[in-house]
Amino acid sequence: MIQQTLITDILNLTFLELDLSEIESKVYFALLDKKDFNLSALAVDLGVDRSKIYLALDRLEKLEIISKIGRSNWIAQPPAHLIALLRFKEGRTNKVIDQLEDILPDLTQQYQQFNRTSTIKTYEGRKQFINLFNQVLDEAKDEVLGFLNVDYFFDLVDYDFHQEWSMLRAKKGIKSRVLVFPTPKMDWFSKRNKGQLRELKWLPKDFESKSSFYIYGSKIIQWDPVLPKAIVTDNSVIAQTQKSLFETLWSLLPKS
């Protein structure tokens, strides 16, 4: 277990990189550390007016570092989201990203202990899709399960990026099992499937779907390439049900 002081120091460096104020940083800490977020008590602890806390909450929400649930309740986004924000920041410091990745398992455990609210979020645009992919690498532990229609999927995330992402996933020791559609493009793709800790099984030819999804941990990411949008559901019960359905289908299909 990494010492809390080290976690705090690295998070403070992260907040500096993201141009967050001291109050905004402390508000995020409060949401990360406490099961019950008390806005009035926090204002007293920080010695500031409630209005400044509201301003901090508003900016953190716009940056998608926190999410608002209902009229007056907020939750912190998973710590891996901070890494995603750093990756897209101009003039970013890779050293800070590396340090944040080192403490991520402990920080995620801390987050999960106090933030058990189920969430559903919608993302749009290629940048958001790349963000989600990188978040999978930051959060997944042992395995990612997938359902992939390559013909539509690579309209959103190009092949070169996906190959680089897959090699990094394999380097981190994260395995992948994917149910795929039998198309000429998929046949071409599968021949370049070496050394990536990925196992494929082919769906029946009459199975039709344009969308793709990934399952890992308590999350399901489903892409709609037509709109295009991605929907992320974070709920352990729903994720476990989808995993069971995946495993059932996987067991019925022959090896590729």
Backbone torsions as a table, in degrees:
resi	resn	phi	psi	omega
1	MET	NA	127.8	178.7
2	ILE	-76.3	140.6	-178.8
3	GLN	-62.7	142.7	-177.9
4	GLN	-61.5	-33.5	179.9
5	THR	-63.6	-38.3	178.3
6	LEU	-67.4	-41.9	177.2
7	ILE	-58.9	-44.7	179.9
8	THR	-62.6	-42.4	-179.5
9	ASP	-62.7	-43.0	-178.4
10	ILE	-69.7	-37.6	176.9
11	LEU	-64.9	-38.3	177.9
12	ASN	-62.6	-40.5	175.3
13	LEU	-62.8	-39.5	178.6
14	THR	-62.4	-44.3	-179.6
15	PHE	-64.5	-35.6	176.1
16	LEU	-63.6	-42.2	178.8
17	GLU	-63.0	-32.2	-178.6
18	LEU	-90.9	4.9	177.3
19	ASP	61.8	36.8	176.5
20	LEU	-88.0	143.8	178.0
21	SER	-76.3	169.5	179.5
22	GLU	-61.9	-41.6	179.7
23	ILE	-65.7	-43.6	179.1
24	GLU	-60.9	-40.2	178.5
25	SER	-63.2	-44.1	-178.3
26	LYS	-68.4	-33.5	176.9
27	VAL	-64.9	-42.5	177.6
28	TYR	-62.0	-45.1	177.5
29	PHE	-55.7	-43.9	-178.2
30	ALA	-62.0	-41.8	179.6
31	LEU	-69.6	-31.8	-179.0
32	LEU	-74.0	-34.0	-170.3
33	ASP	-96.3	-20.0	-171.0
34	LYS	-117.5	136.0	177.5
35	LYS	-69.0	-40.1	179.3
36	ASP	-112.7	111.9	-178.0
37	PHE	-87.4	118.4	-179.0
38	ASN	-111.2	106.2	-174.9
39	LEU	-63.6	-44.4	-178.4
40	SER	-64.0	-43.5	179.8
41	ALA	-63.9	-38.1	179.2
42	LEU	-65.8	-40.0	178.5
43	ALA	-60.6	-39.3	178.2
44	VAL	-66.8	-45.3	-179.0
45	ASP	-60.1	-38.5	-177.4
46	LEU	-87.0	-10.9	-179.6
47	GLY	68.7	35.3	-179.9
48	VAL	-129.3	165.4	176.8
49	ASP	-71.2	153.7	176.7
50	ARG	-57.8	-31.6	-178.2
51	SER	-59.9	-35.6	-180.0
52	LYS	-70.6	-33.3	175.6
53	ILE	-65.8	-42.2	178.4
54	TYR	-62.6	-40.2	178.4
55	LEU	-63.3	-40.5	178.5
56	ALA	-65.4	-43.0	178.0
57	LEU	-61.5	-41.0	-179.3
58	ASP	-62.6	-45.1	-179.2
59	ARG	-68.9	-41.6	178.2
60	LEU	-61.5	-36.4	178.4
61	GLU	-68.7	-40.1	178.3
62	LYS	-64.5	-33.4	177.3
63	LEU	-81.0	-2.3	-179.0
64	GLU	61.5	28.5	174.5
65	ILE	-83.8	-25.8	173.7
66	ILE	-132.3	165.7	176.4
67	SER	-129.5	144.5	178.7
68	LYS	-93.8	130.5	179.4
69	ILE	-117.4	112.3	-177.0
70	GLY	76.0	-157.6	-174.7
71	ARG	-83.1	-33.7	-172.6
72	SER	-144.4	38.8	178.1
73	ASN	-135.2	136.0	-179.1
74	TRP	-128.9	151.5	174.1
75	ILE	-131.4	148.3	175.9
76	ALA	-74.0	143.4	172.1
77	GLN	-73.0	158.3	179.4
78	PRO	-53.9	141.7	-178.8
79	PRO	-54.0	-28.4	178.9
80	ALA	-60.8	-23.7	179.2
81	HIS	-65.1	-29.3	177.3
82	LEU	-63.6	-38.3	177.9
83	ILE	-64.9	-42.1	179.3
84	ALA	-60.9	-40.8	178.5
85	LEU	-64.6	-40.4	179.3
86	LEU	-64.6	-37.9	-178.1
87	ARG	-63.1	-31.4	-177.7
88	PHE	-92.4	-3.0	-177.7
89	LYS	-80.5	131.8	176.0
90	GLU	-66.3	139.9	-179.7
91	GLY	69.1	26.7	-176.6
92	ARG	-64.6	159.5	177.3
93	THR	-108.2	109.4	-177.5
94	ASN	-63.7	-27.8	179.0
95	LYS	-61.4	-40.1	179.2
96	VAL	-66.5	-40.3	177.5
97	ILE	-60.3	-44.9	179.7
98	ASP	-61.2	-42.6	179.6
99	GLN	-65.2	-40.4	-180.0
100	LEU	-66.9	-37.2	177.5
101	GLU	-64.3	-34.4	-179.5
102	ASP	-64.5	-36.2	-177.0
103	ILE	-94.8	-1.7	-172.8
104	LEU	-58.4	-43.1	179.2
105	PRO	-56.9	-44.4	179.8
106	ASP	-68.8	-39.6	-179.5
107	LEU	-67.6	-38.7	178.6
108	THR	-65.9	-40.0	177.0
109	GLN	-62.0	-41.1	177.5
110	GLN	-63.6	-41.1	179.2
111	TYR	-63.7	-46.2	-176.6
112	GLN	-67.2	-26.6	-179.7
113	GLN	-65.9	-33.0	-173.9
114	PHE	-113.6	-11.1	-176.1
115	ASN	-121.4	85.7	-177.0
116	ARG	-108.5	11.6	179.0
117	THR	-72.1	131.1	177.2
118	SER	-70.6	142.7	-179.4
119	THR	-133.9	152.5	172.5
120	ILE	-133.1	122.6	-178.5
121	LYS	-128.1	150.6	178.9
122	THR	-115.9	136.5	179.7
123	TYR	-124.3	148.1	179.5
124	GLU	-134.1	147.3	173.5
125	GLY	91.0	156.1	-176.0
126	ARG	-61.9	-40.4	-179.0
127	LYS	-58.5	-39.8	179.1
128	GLN	-68.4	-35.9	178.2
129	PHE	-64.4	-42.9	177.8
130	ILE	-62.7	-41.3	177.0
131	ASN	-56.0	-46.5	-179.5
132	LEU	-64.0	-41.0	179.5
133	PHE	-60.9	-46.0	179.2
134	ASN	-64.4	-33.5	179.0
135	GLN	-65.9	-34.4	177.0
136	VAL	-59.7	-45.6	-179.6
137	LEU	-64.3	-33.7	-178.5
138	ASP	-75.8	-28.5	-172.3
139	GLU	-105.9	-31.2	-176.3
140	ALA	-65.9	147.0	-178.6
141	LYS	-103.2	-71.4	-172.8
142	ASP	-107.3	-35.4	-170.7
143	GLU	-154.3	147.7	173.3
144	VAL	-120.2	130.4	177.2
145	LEU	-101.7	139.3	-175.8
146	GLY	-138.2	158.3	176.8
147	PHE	-135.2	109.0	-162.9
148	LEU	-128.3	125.3	168.7
149	ASN	-107.1	96.8	-173.7
150	VAL	-58.5	-38.3	-176.0
151	ASP	-57.5	-35.2	179.1
152	TYR	-96.7	-32.9	-174.5
153	PHE	-62.1	-42.5	-177.3
154	PHE	-75.7	-2.3	169.0
155	ASP	-75.1	-21.9	-178.9
156	LEU	-99.7	-44.1	-179.3
157	VAL	-124.7	112.7	-172.4
158	ASP	-67.6	160.8	-173.2
159	TYR	-60.2	-45.1	-176.7
160	ASP	-60.8	-43.2	178.5
161	PHE	-63.8	-43.0	-177.8
162	HIS	-63.5	-36.9	177.9
163	GLN	-65.5	-44.0	178.4
164	GLU	-62.7	-41.9	178.5
165	TRP	-63.3	-42.2	-178.7
166	SER	-65.4	-39.4	178.5
167	MET	-66.4	-38.2	177.7
168	LEU	-67.8	-38.6	176.8
169	ARG	-59.8	-45.0	-179.9
170	ALA	-65.2	-38.2	178.7
171	LYS	-61.6	-33.9	178.8
172	LYS	-81.9	-3.1	178.4
173	GLY	78.6	19.9	179.0
174	ILE	-92.3	114.6	-179.3
175	LYS	-78.3	163.0	179.3
176	SER	-142.2	132.4	170.4
177	ARG	-120.3	129.1	-172.3
178	VAL	-133.2	132.0	171.1
179	LEU	-90.6	125.7	-172.1
180	VAL	-127.2	157.6	177.7
181	PHE	-88.5	138.9	-179.3
182	PRO	-79.3	89.0	176.7
183	THR	-124.1	160.8	177.8
184	PRO	-56.1	-39.9	179.2
185	LYS	-65.5	-37.0	178.6
186	MET	-68.7	-36.6	177.8
187	ASP	-62.2	-42.7	177.4
188	TRP	-63.9	-42.2	-178.4
189	PHE	-66.4	-40.7	-175.1
190	SER	-65.2	-27.1	179.0
191	LYS	-72.2	-12.0	177.7
192	ARG	-109.5	35.5	-171.6
193	ASN	-102.8	15.0	-173.7
194	LYS	-83.1	144.8	172.6
195	GLY	66.6	29.2	-177.0
196	GLN	-125.4	15.4	179.4
197	LEU	51.2	39.3	-178.6
198	ARG	-120.0	134.4	175.3
199	GLU	-118.9	132.7	-177.2
200	LEU	-114.1	146.8	167.2
201	LYS	-134.1	141.3	-172.7
202	TRP	-94.1	129.2	176.4
203	LEU	-74.7	158.2	177.8
204	PRO	-59.9	152.1	-176.4
205	LYS	-62.8	-30.0	-178.1
206	ASP	-86.7	4.1	177.7
207	PHE	-82.2	122.2	-174.9
208	GLU	-120.5	132.4	173.0
209	SER	-169.7	134.5	177.8
210	LYS	-89.5	-21.1	-176.3
211	SER	-84.0	163.3	174.9
212	SER	-132.6	157.1	176.2
213	PHE	-147.7	156.0	172.7
214	TYR	-122.9	144.8	175.1
215	ILE	-125.5	130.2	173.6
216	TYR	-156.1	139.9	-178.6
217	GLY	56.3	-127.8	178.8
218	SER	-99.5	12.2	-173.5
219	LYS	-112.6	147.6	172.0
220	ILE	-127.6	125.1	175.3
221	ILE	-111.7	118.7	-179.5
222	GLN	-120.2	129.5	-178.4
223	TRP	-102.2	134.9	169.7
224	ASP	-110.2	102.4	-174.7
225	PRO	-75.4	-11.0	-177.2
226	VAL	-79.6	-42.5	-175.4
227	LEU	-66.4	-46.7	-15.6
228	PRO	-89.4	147.6	178.2
229	LYS	-149.0	160.9	172.1
230	ALA	-128.2	139.1	177.8
231	ILE	-115.7	127.0	179.7
232	VAL	-112.9	119.9	176.8
233	THR	-108.3	126.4	177.9
234	ASP	-115.9	94.3	-178.0
235	ASN	-156.6	118.3	-173.6
236	SER	-63.9	-34.6	-179.1
237	VAL	-69.1	-46.8	179.4
238	ILE	-64.3	-42.3	-179.7
239	ALA	-62.7	-41.1	179.9
240	GLN	-65.2	-37.0	177.0
241	THR	-63.6	-44.9	179.1
242	GLN	-64.3	-37.0	177.3
243	LYS	-63.5	-40.7	179.5
244	SER	-64.2	-41.6	177.0
245	LEU	-64.2	-41.6	177.9
246	PHE	-60.4	-48.0	-177.6
247	GLU	-62.7	-37.5	178.5
248	THR	-63.2	-48.4	178.9
249	LEU	-64.0	-40.7	179.9
250	TRP	-60.4	-41.2	-177.8
251	SER	-68.8	-23.9	-177.2
252	LEU	-86.5	-18.5	-175.5
253	LEU	-92.8	144.6	177.9
254	PRO	-72.8	159.4	176.7
255	LYS	-67.5	144.9	-180.0
256	SER	-78.1	NA	NA
